[in-house]
Amino acid sequence: MSVDKVISDWKKSAYKPVYWIEGDEEFYVDQLVDYAEHHILNESEASFNLTIFYGKDAAWPDVLNACRKYPMFSDRQVVIVKEAQQMKDVDKLEPYIQTPLSSTILVVAFKDKKLDSRTRFAKLVKDKTEYIVTKKLYDNALPEWVNTVVKNMGYTISPKANSLIVDHIGNDLSRIKNEVDKILINLGARKSITEEDVESYVGISKEFNVFELQNAIATRNLAKAVRIIQYFAANPKIAPIQLVLPSLYSFFNKTYMVYGASGGEDAIAKQIGVGPFFVKSYLQASKTYSFRDVEKILLLLHSYNLKSLGINTARVEDAELLKEMVVKIMM
């Protein structure tokens, strides 16, 4: 079952006795736990009927005893085990999972990992609980995720603003959501997020960022690329080399895919996994550089990634590495 479906059911007061949430996307685990903690019970009910355990400090008998209590002044109680992956003998919850109370909602948050599927306990959990597995989003799904988050809050976001946020933050859904929230607080009566808003409230320059560096390289504009790299050097926290290189690799990897794609811009965008707004940059790069050029660029990016880690080379400033690499790309 998806996270959205669980929350939708909870909003309708449709509950299962046990929810087991695991996986490597913390944002979704936290989203469910936060809703269970703050929205299933009202304030007066929660004072008597909400019990929270933390896995590192939780003893399994205490969890079982809490689950087997009956609610006070309410039809239900909520028991939450946070960081359950740190709980000793978590498999001792088996007797309760076999025969849970209908008046208790047990939410177990097993973060950053999964149960060993070969064990009897894991099979029981999958069979007897509402079992939710969270997965990291692929990078190419992040822009659409941002669009959905913003839309669900009653706003829109420009493609350029979306790209600035995704390229700057990367695959950290919690941080992206926090930055979007920060922007929305400052929008006033406006309902659309622009790149100027991202620049003002997240601190990302709309002129000097990875997105603009990609465009400069795609059009073989060496002067512009060097200016952007110099800005990065003066503001090292804005775009560290370990953020820049993966972004450039992703850009040229998709450019590489353009050569095997066919049809119009919308069709090509779909085939290489980008939004229609962004496909022009990849098409431009595919015209500027030949198929063989892009192959060499991907090898260069791999080589400079190793250099940035100090492998097989003397330590060089990140900006100098980027400049050297960009010159070789454009040769």
C-alpha positions in Angstrom: 0.0 0.0 0.0 1.2 3.5 -0.8 1.9 6.2 1.8 -0.8 8.4 0.2 -3.4 5.6 0.4 -2.6 5.0 4.1 -3.1 8.7 4.9 -6.2 8.9 2.8 -7.7 5.9 4.8 -6.7 7.5 8.1 -8.4 10.8 7.1 -11.6 8.6 6.6 -11.0 7.0 10.0 -10.3 3.7 8.4 -7.6 2.0 10.5 -5.8 -1.3 10.6 -4.4 -2.7 13.9 -0.7 -2.8 12.8 1.2 -0.7 10.3 4.8 -1.7 9.6 6.8 1.0 7.6 10.2 0.3 6.3 12.6 1.3 3.5 15.2 3.8 2.5 13.2 6.9 2.0 13.0 8.6 5.4 10.7 11.3 4.2 7.7 9.0 3.7 8.4 7.1 7.0 8.4 10.4 8.8 5.3 11.6 7.0 3.3 8.6 8.2 4.7 8.7 11.7 4.0 12.5 12.0 0.4 12.0 10.8 -0.2 9.1 13.3 1.3 11.1 16.1 -0.6 14.4 15.5 -3.8 13.6 13.6 -5.3 10.3 14.4 -6.3 11.4 17.9 -7.4 14.8 19.0 -5.6 16.7 21.7 -7.6 15.5 24.6 -7.6 11.9 23.4 -3.8 11.9 22.8 -3.1 12.9 26.4 -4.4 9.5 27.6 -4.0 7.3 24.5 -0.8 8.2 22.7 2.3 6.2 23.6 5.6 6.8 21.8 8.7 4.5 22.0 12.2 5.0 20.6 13.7 1.8 19.4 17.1 2.2 21.1 15.5 2.6 24.5 12.4 0.5 24.0 12.0 -2.9 25.7 9.7 -5.3 23.9 7.7 -6.2 27.0 6.8 -2.5 27.5 5.7 -2.2 23.9 3.5 -5.3 24.2 2.0 -4.1 27.4 1.2 -0.7 25.9 -0.4 -2.3 22.9 -2.6 -4.5 25.1 -4.1 -1.7 27.2 -7.5 -0.5 26.4 -8.1 3.2 25.5 -9.4 5.7 28.0 -12.2 8.2 27.0 -11.7 7.2 23.3 -12.5 4.4 20.9 -8.8 3.8 20.1 -5.3 4.3 21.2 -2.1 4.9 19.2 1.3 3.2 19.9 4.2 4.4 17.8 7.7 2.8 17.8 10.1 5.2 16.1 13.6 4.0 14.9 12.4 0.4 15.4 15.5 -0.8 13.5 17.4 -0.1 16.7 15.1 -2.1 19.0 16.5 -5.2 20.5 14.5 -8.4 20.0 12.0 -6.6 17.8 10.8 -10.0 16.7 9.4 -10.6 20.2 6.4 -8.5 19.0 5.3 -11.5 17.1 2.6 -12.7 19.5 0.9 -9.3 19.4 1.1 -9.0 15.6 -0.5 -12.5 15.4 -3.5 -11.3 17.6 -3.6 -7.5 17.8 -6.4 -5.5 19.6 -8.8 -3.7 17.3 -8.8 -0.7 19.6 -5.0 -0.2 19.3 -3.3 1.3 16.2 0.4 0.2 16.3 2.7 2.0 14.0 6.3 0.6 13.7 8.8 2.8 11.8 11.7 0.7 10.7 14.0 3.3 9.1 16.8 3.1 6.5 16.6 -0.7 6.2 14.3 -3.7 5.7 13.7 -6.9 7.6 15.5 -9.9 6.4 12.8 -11.4 4.2 14.1 -14.9 4.8 13.1 -14.9 8.5 9.9 -16.1 9.9 9.2 -12.8 11.5 9.5 -10.9 8.2 7.1 -13.2 6.6 4.7 -12.7 9.5 5.0 -8.9 9.2 4.2 -9.0 5.5 1.3 -11.3 6.0 -0.4 -9.8 9.1 0.3 -6.1 9.1 -0.4 -3.2 6.7 3.1 -3.4 5.2 4.5 -0.3 3.6 7.9 -0.2 1.9 9.3 3.3 1.0 11.8 3.7 -1.8 14.1 6.5 -2.9 12.9 8.4 -5.9 15.0 8.2 -9.0 16.6 11.6 -9.8 14.6 12.0 -12.9 11.4 11.8 -10.9 12.3 14.6 -8.6 10.9 17.5 -10.7 7.5 15.9 -11.0 7.5 15.2 -7.3 8.2 18.9 -6.6 5.4 19.9 -8.9 3.0 17.5 -7.1 4.0 18.8 -3.7 3.5 22.4 -4.7 0.2 21.7 -6.5 -1.2 19.8 -3.5 -0.5 23.0 -1.4 -2.5 25.1 -3.9 0.5 26.6 -5.8 2.4 26.3 -9.0 6.2 26.5 -9.7 8.0 27.5 -12.9 10.1 24.8 -14.6 13.3 26.9 -14.1 12.5 27.4 -10.3 11.9 23.7 -10.0 15.2 22.8 -11.7 17.1 25.3 -9.5 15.7 23.6 -6.3 16.3 20.0 -7.6 19.8 20.6 -9.0 20.9 22.5 -5.8 19.4 20.1 -3.2 19.5 16.7 -4.9 17.6 13.7 -3.7 16.7 14.9 -0.2 12.9 15.1 -0.1 12.8 16.4 3.5 15.1 19.3 2.6 13.2 20.1 -0.6 9.9 20.1 1.3 11.4 22.4 3.9 12.7 24.8 1.3 9.4 24.9 -0.6 7.6 25.6 2.7 10.0 28.5 3.4 9.3 30.0 -0.1 5.5 29.7 0.3 5.5 31.5 3.7 7.1 34.5 1.9 4.9 34.5 -1.3 2.1 36.6 0.2 -0.9 36.6 -2.1 0.9 35.2 -5.1 0.3 31.5 -6.0 3.3 30.8 -8.2 6.9 30.2 -7.3 9.5 31.8 -9.6 13.2 31.5 -10.0 13.5 34.9 -8.2 11.7 33.4 -5.2 14.2 30.5 -5.1 17.1 33.0 -5.4 15.7 35.2 -2.6 14.5 32.6 -0.1 16.7 29.5 -0.7 19.8 31.4 -1.6 20.4 29.9 -5.1 21.6 32.3 -7.8 19.4 32.1 -10.9 22.5 33.0 -13.0 25.2 31.0 -11.3 24.1 27.5 -10.7 24.6 24.0 -12.1 21.7 24.4 -14.5 23.3 27.4 -16.1 26.7 25.7 -16.2 25.1 22.8 -18.1 23.6 25.3 -20.6 26.9 27.1 -21.0 28.7 23.8 -21.7 25.8 22.7 -24.0 26.3 25.8 -26.2 30.2 25.8 -25.9 30.1 29.1 -24.1 33.5 28.9 -22.3 33.5 32.4 -21.0 30.1 31.9 -19.3 31.1 28.5 -17.9 34.3 30.0 -16.4 32.3 32.9 -14.8 30.0 30.4 -13.2 32.9 28.2 -11.9 34.5 31.3 -10.4 31.3 32.1 -8.6 31.3 28.5 -7.3 34.9 29.0 -6.1 33.9 32.2 -4.2 30.8 30.5 -2.7 31.9 26.9 -2.1 28.8 25.9 -0.2 26.6 26.8 -3.1 27.8 24.2 -5.5 30.5 21.8 -4.2 32.2 19.8 -6.9 30.6 16.6 -5.6 27.3 18.1 -6.4 28.4 19.6 -9.8 30.0 16.5 -11.3 27.0 14.1 -10.8 24.7 16.7 -12.2 26.9 17.1 -15.3 27.2 13.4 -15.7 23.4 13.0 -15.5 23.0 15.8 -18.1 25.4 14.2 -20.6 24.1 10.7 -19.9 20.7 12.0 -21.1 22.3 13.8 -24.0 23.8 10.4 -24.9 20.3 8.9 -24.9 19.1 11.6 -27.3 21.0 9.9 -30.2 18.8 6.8 -29.8 15.6 8.7 -29.4 13.1 9.6 -32.1 10.1 11.8 -32.8 9.4 15.4 -31.7 10.5 17.2 -28.6 7.7 15.8 -26.4 8.4 12.2 -27.6 12.2 12.6 -27.0 11.6 14.1 -23.6 9.5 11.1 -22.6 12.1 8.7 -24.0 15.0 10.2 -22.1 13.0 10.8 -18.9 12.9 14.6 -18.6 10.2 17.3 -18.7 9.3 18.9 -22.1 10.7 22.3 -20.8 14.2 20.8 -20.3 14.6 18.8 -23.4 15.8 21.7 -25.4 19.1 21.8 -23.5 19.7 18.1 -24.3 18.9 18.6 -27.9 21.2 21.6 -28.0 24.0 19.6 -26.5 23.4 16.8 -29.0 23.9 19.3 -31.8 26.9 20.9 -30.3 28.7 17.6 -29.6 28.8 14.5 -31.7 28.0 11.0 -30.4 31.7 10.3 -30.0 32.2 13.7 -28.2 29.6 12.8 -25.6 31.2 9.4 -25.0 34.5 11.2 -24.3 32.8 13.7 -22.1 31.3 10.9 -19.9 34.8 9.4 -19.6 36.2 12.8 -18.7 33.6 13.3 -16.0 34.4 9.9 -14.5 38.1 10.7 -14.5 37.6 14.1 -12.9 35.3 12.6 -10.3 38.3 10.4 -9.3 40.6 13.4 -9.3 38.2 15.4 -7.1 38.5 12.6 -4.5 42.3 12.8 -4.7 42.7 9.4 -6.5 45.9 9.1 -8.6 46.5 12.9 -8.5 47.9 15.6 -6.4 45.3 17.7 -4.5 44.1 20.6 -6.7 41.5 23.2 -5.9 38.0 22.2 -7.0 37.5 25.3 -9.2 40.8 24.6 -11.1 39.7 21.0 -11.7 36.3 22.2 -13.1 38.0 24.8 -15.3 40.5 22.2 -16.7 37.7 19.7 -17.3 35.4 22.2 -19.0 38.2 23.3 -21.3 38.8 19.7 -22.3 35.1 19.2 -22.9 34.9 22.1 -25.3 38.2 21.4 -27.2 
